[in-house]
């Protein structure tokens, strides 16, 4: 999963993965001629990825207009760009701390940006250095040099460093990824695609290159093709906020609704003996409904069986019980079986009907892992992804992406 990789070091490159104009709200936030002029200057520099040059202007703007969330957002990027050019360890950490604080302030000011929460979460509060790009010291040093050039608005010099690093370490994912970003900046979309695909080939289990490769498609108006890339990013790392943000951005741009199926599953807790306690009303328990609701009893019973003995049988190498995908899927299938075989059932209620539909389509596990996974079930995701990428993709396309415009 990419969140453990050196995210901090390439935040400046995120700019090219989203099709939004810097300081798009100049007319709305203008409070005077000086602020308006400064914003135009800063916007031009940010647009050219000259973060180190934009930093003094953004710092001044943040003083003149401290309640502008957009200024705080781009100030954070500029501070990260400055950090890549700072050799002193203490000064570099201080810049990263200031960058994170700027992103936090942007959030406090209600600045609306799908990436914002992910940026905050991915930056250590103490500004500590990220892990290296490569175990090859020379390749890692070249990547750092490339970053510095990029944040100074020198893409050709950056590209040369990235590709030299890749020659030294053929498995250097970010060297291929960043090369794609350079070509994206140059608007050479064909070459950008080549390098993004190289990154995907190096490691198909990182979401970033899928997501980045959607940007040139969006810029060319190829929104359906871009959707497929955002979907691929999302199913690769569904618990990654950046991957979710990409799909949300596509949804907002195309005015397409997205959202998981609305299925209500009763809460269940367990006493010290492992016996289930469920929030099912007495009328349902007495069989007073003919919509299959009484079958939820089977959900608690099945999960109790897993807690007491079946988990140990199914996962002999794990010492501690966890809520697994296998347990949840079996418990829900037991509910479907009981509800549909009960002669008193006339018509399944909406939750059970939708649950049955998803199960009949062979997508129950995909739904659970993407829509309802807790920390226990999430541990089963890598293995499921490896064998069932097609089912995860189908679930998102058929059930998450709606076929009607978003409100």
C-alpha positions in Angstrom: 0.0 0.0 0.0 1.4 3.3 -1.0 0.7 5.2 2.2 3.8 3.6 3.7 6.0 4.9 0.8 7.7 8.3 0.6 4.5 10.3 0.1 5.8 13.5 1.6 8.5 13.8 -0.9 6.2 13.9 -3.9 3.3 16.0 -2.8 4.3 18.7 -5.2 3.6 16.4 -8.1 0.0 15.8 -7.0 -0.8 19.1 -8.6 -0.7 17.5 -12.1 -3.0 14.7 -11.1 -6.0 17.0 -10.7 -7.6 19.2 -13.2 -8.3 22.3 -11.1 -6.9 25.8 -11.7 -4.9 27.4 -8.9 -6.7 30.2 -7.2 -9.9 29.6 -9.1 -11.8 31.9 -6.7 -9.8 35.1 -7.2 -12.8 37.1 -8.1 -14.8 35.9 -5.2 -12.1 36.3 -2.5 -10.6 39.6 -3.7 -10.5 42.1 -0.9 -8.3 44.7 -2.5 -6.0 45.5 -5.4 -2.9 44.3 -3.6 -4.4 40.9 -2.7 -5.8 40.4 -6.2 -2.5 41.2 -7.8 -0.6 38.9 -5.5 -3.0 36.1 -6.2 -2.5 36.4 -9.9 1.3 36.3 -9.5 1.1 33.3 -7.2 -1.3 31.6 -9.4 1.0 31.9 -12.4 3.9 30.5 -10.5 1.9 27.6 -9.0 0.6 26.8 -12.5 4.3 26.5 -13.6 5.1 24.4 -10.5 7.5 27.1 -9.3 6.7 26.5 -5.7 9.9 27.9 -4.3 9.2 31.2 -6.1 5.5 31.2 -5.2 6.3 30.7 -1.5 7.0 34.3 -0.5 3.9 35.5 -2.3 1.7 32.8 -0.6 3.2 33.6 2.8 2.3 37.3 2.3 -1.2 36.4 1.1 -1.7 34.2 4.2 -0.9 37.2 6.3 -3.1 39.7 4.3 -6.0 37.3 4.0 -5.6 34.7 6.8 -9.1 33.3 6.4 -8.7 32.2 2.8 -8.6 28.4 2.7 -7.4 28.2 -0.9 -4.3 30.3 0.0 -3.6 28.0 2.9 -3.9 24.9 0.6 -1.4 26.2 -1.9 0.8 27.5 0.9 1.1 23.9 2.1 2.3 22.7 -1.3 4.8 25.6 -1.6 6.2 24.8 1.8 6.7 21.1 0.8 8.4 22.3 -2.4 10.8 24.4 -0.3 11.4 21.4 2.0 12.7 19.4 -1.0 15.3 22.1 -1.6 16.4 22.3 2.0 19.5 20.4 3.1 19.4 21.1 6.8 17.5 18.3 8.6 15.9 20.6 11.3 14.9 23.2 8.8 13.4 20.6 6.5 11.3 19.1 9.3 10.1 22.6 10.3 8.9 23.3 6.8 7.0 20.0 6.7 5.3 20.8 10.0 4.3 24.3 8.7 3.0 22.6 5.5 0.8 20.3 7.5 -0.4 23.1 9.6 -1.4 25.0 6.5 -3.4 22.1 5.2 -5.1 21.7 8.6 -6.0 25.4 8.6 -7.4 25.0 5.1 -9.6 22.3 6.4 -10.7 24.5 9.4 -11.6 27.2 6.9 -13.9 24.7 5.1 -11.8 24.6 1.9 -13.4 22.0 -0.3 -10.8 19.7 -1.9 -11.0 15.9 -2.1 -7.3 15.5 -1.5 -7.1 17.6 1.7 -7.8 15.0 4.3 -5.4 12.6 2.7 -2.7 15.1 2.6 -3.1 15.9 6.3 -3.2 12.2 7.3 -0.1 11.4 5.2 2.1 14.0 6.7 3.7 13.1 10.1 2.9 15.8 12.7 6.6 16.0 13.6 7.7 16.6 10.0 10.0 13.5 10.0 11.8 12.4 6.9 10.0 9.7 4.8 11.5 6.4 3.8 13.9 6.4 0.8 12.7 5.8 -2.7 15.3 3.1 -3.4 17.8 0.9 -1.5 20.3 2.0 -4.1 21.8 5.2 -2.5 22.8 6.7 -5.8 19.3 6.2 -7.3 17.7 7.6 -4.2 20.0 10.7 -4.3 19.0 11.2 -8.0 15.4 11.1 -7.1 15.9 13.8 -4.4 17.7 15.9 -7.0 14.9 15.5 -9.4 12.4 16.6 -6.8 14.3 19.7 -6.1 14.4 20.6 -9.8 10.7 19.9 -10.2 9.7 22.2 -7.4 11.8 24.9 -8.9 9.9 24.6 -12.2 12.7 22.9 -14.1 11.0 19.8 -15.6 13.7 18.8 -18.1 16.4 18.7 -15.4 14.0 16.7 -13.2 13.2 14.2 -15.9 16.8 13.5 -16.6 17.4 12.7 -12.9 14.3 10.5 -12.7 15.3 8.5 -15.8 18.9 8.1 -14.6 17.6 6.8 -11.3 15.4 4.3 -13.1 18.5 3.0 -15.1 20.2 2.3 -11.8 17.1 0.7 -10.2 14.7 -0.8 -12.7 12.1 -1.4 -10.0 12.0 2.2 -9.0 8.2 2.8 -9.2 8.3 6.6 -8.5 11.0 7.3 -11.1 8.6 6.0 -13.8 5.6 7.7 -12.2 7.4 11.1 -11.9 8.6 10.8 -15.6 4.9 10.5 -16.5 4.2 13.6 -14.5 6.8 15.5 -16.4 5.3 14.6 -19.7 1.9 15.5 -18.4 3.2 18.9 -17.5 4.5 19.2 -21.1 1.0 18.1 -22.3 2.6 15.2 -24.1 -0.2 12.8 -23.2 1.0 9.9 -25.2 4.4 9.8 -23.4 2.7 10.4 -20.1 0.6 7.3 -20.7 3.8 5.3 -21.6 5.5 6.1 -18.3 2.4 5.7 -16.2 2.0 2.2 -17.6 5.6 1.5 -16.9 5.0 2.4 -13.2 1.9 0.1 -13.2 4.0 -2.7 -14.6 6.6 -2.2 -11.9 4.0 -2.5 -9.1 0.3 -3.0 -10.0 -0.6 -2.9 -6.3 0.0 0.8 -5.9 -3.0 3.0 -6.8 -1.1 6.1 -7.7 -0.2 5.5 -11.4 -3.7 4.4 -12.2 -5.1 7.6 -10.7 -2.5 9.9 -12.3 -3.0 8.3 -15.7 -6.7 9.4 -15.6 -5.7 13.1 -15.6 -4.6 13.3 -19.3 -7.7 11.4 -20.3 -9.9 13.9 -18.4 -8.1 16.8 -20.1 -8.9 15.3 -23.4 -12.6 14.8 -22.5 -12.2 11.0 -22.4 -14.2 10.7 -19.2 -15.3 7.1 -19.6 -11.7 6.0 -20.1 -10.7 8.1 -17.1 -13.4 6.5 -15.0 -11.9 3.1 -15.6 -8.5 4.4 -14.3 -10.1 5.9 -11.2 -11.9 2.7 -10.6 -8.7 0.7 -11.0 -7.0 3.0 -8.5 -9.9 2.6 -6.0 -10.0 -1.2 -6.1 -6.2 -1.4 -5.8 -6.3 0.6 -2.5 -9.9 1.2 -1.4 -8.8 2.3 2.1 -6.5 5.0 0.7 -8.0 8.5 0.8 -6.2 9.6 -2.3 -7.7 6.7 -4.3 -11.2 7.6 -3.0 -10.6 11.3 -3.8 -9.8 10.5 -7.4 -13.2 8.7 -7.9 -15.0 11.5 -6.1 -13.3 14.1 -8.3 -14.4 12.2 -11.4 -17.9 12.0 -10.0 -18.0 15.7 -9.4 -16.7 16.6 -12.8 -19.0 14.3 -14.7 -22.0 14.9 -12.4 -22.3 11.2 -11.8 -23.6 9.9 -8.5 -21.6 7.5 -6.5 -22.3 5.6 -3.3 -22.5 2.1 -1.9 -25.8 0.2 -1.8 -27.9 1.0 1.2 -28.1 -2.2 3.2 -29.0 -2.2 6.9 -27.4 -5.0 8.8 -28.4 -5.2 12.5 -25.7 -4.5 15.1 -24.5 -7.5 17.0 -22.4 -7.7 20.2 -21.2 -10.7 22.2 -21.1 -11.4 25.9 -18.2 -12.9 27.8 -19.3 -16.4 26.6 -19.4 -15.3 23.0 -23.2 -15.5 22.8 -24.7 -12.9 20.4 -26.8 -9.9 21.5 -28.7 -8.2 18.6 -30.9 -5.1 18.2 -33.8 -6.9 16.6 -37.3 -5.8 17.8 -39.6 -8.3 19.5 -42.1 -8.3 16.7 -39.5 -9.6 14.3 -38.2 -12.2 16.7 -41.8 -13.5 17.1 -42.1 -13.9 13.4 -44.6 -11.1 13.1 -43.2 -9.9 9.7 -43.4 -11.6 6.4 -40.4 -9.8 4.8 -37.7 -12.2 5.9 -36.5 -10.0 8.8 -36.6 -12.9 11.3 -33.7 -14.5 9.4 -31.3 -11.9 10.9 -31.2 -14.3 13.9 -29.0 -16.5 11.9 -26.5 -13.7 11.4 -25.7 -13.5 15.1 -25.7 -17.2 15.6 -23.3 -17.8 12.8 -20.9 -15.1 13.9 -21.0 -16.5 17.5 -19.9 -19.8 16.1 -16.9 -18.2 14.4 -15.9 -16.4 17.6 -16.1 -19.6 19.7 -14.4 -22.1 17.5 -14.5 -21.7 13.7 -12.0 -18.9 13.4 -9.3 -21.1 15.0 -10.2 -23.9 12.7 -10.2 -21.6 9.6 -7.1 -19.6 10.5 -4.8 -22.0 12.5 -1.8 -19.7 12.1 -3.4 -16.7 13.7 -3.3 -16.6 17.5 -5.9 -13.9 18.1 -9.5 -13.9 16.8 -10.5 -11.2 14.3 -13.6 -10.5 12.4 -12.7 -12.0 9.0 -14.2 -11.8 5.5 -15.0 -15.5 5.6 -17.0 -15.0 8.8 -19.1 -12.1 7.6 -19.8 -13.6 4.2 -20.9 -16.9 5.8 -23.1 -15.1 8.3 -24.8 -13.0 5.6 -25.3 -16.0 3.3 -27.0 -17.9 6.2 -29.4 -15.0 6.5 -30.2 -15.1 2.8 -30.8 -18.9 2.9 -33.0 -18.7 5.9 -35.1 -15.8 4.6 -35.6 -17.3 1.2 -36.5 -20.8 2.5 -38.9 -19.5 5.1 -42.5 -20.3 3.9 -43.8 -17.2 5.8 -41.7 -14.9 3.6 -43.8 -13.2 1.0 -41.4 -10.4 -0.2 -37.9 -9.7 1.0 -37.4 -6.3 2.5 -35.2 -3.9 0.5 -32.0 -4.7 2.4 -32.4 -8.4 2.1 -33.5 -8.2 -1.5 -30.4 -6.1 -2.4 -28.1 -8.4 -0.4 -29.5 -11.4 -2.2 -29.0 -9.7 -5.6 -25.4 -8.9 -4.8 -24.7 -12.4 -3.6 -26.4 -13.9 -6.7 -24.1 -11.8 -8.8 -21.1 -13.3 -7.0 -20.1 -9.9 -5.6 -20.8 -10.3 -1.9 -17.2 -10.5 -0.8 -16.3 -7.5 -3.0 -19.2 -5.5 -1.5 -18.1 -6.4 2.1 -14.4 -5.6 1.5 -15.0 -2.2 -0.2 -18.2 -1.0 1.6 -18.2 -2.6 5.0 -14.6 -3.7 5.9 -13.4 -3.2 9.5 -9.8 -3.6 10.5 -10.2 -7.4 10.7 -11.8 -7.9 7.3 -9.3 -5.4 5.7 -6.5 -7.9 6.4 -8.1 -10.3 3.9 -8.1 -7.6 1.1 -4.7 -8.2 -0.5 -5.3 -11.9 -1.0 -8.8 -11.3 -2.4 -7.5 -8.5 -4.8 -4.9 -10.9 -6.2 -7.5 -13.5 -7.2 -10.6 -11.4 -7.8 -9.7 -8.0 -9.3 -12.5 -8.5 -11.9 -15.1 -8.9 -9.2 -14.0 -5.8 -7.3 -14.1 -3.9 -10.5 -17.6 -5.2 -11.4 -18.9 -4.2 -7.9 -17.7 -0.6 -8.3 -18.9 -0.2 -11.8 -22.3 -1.9 -11.3 -23.2 -0.8 -7.7 -21.1 2.2 -6.7 -21.3 4.3 -9.8 -24.8 5.4 -10.4 -26.4 5.7 -13.8 -28.1 9.0 -13.1 -26.7 12.5 -12.6 -25.7 13.5 -9.1 -27.8 16.2 -7.5 
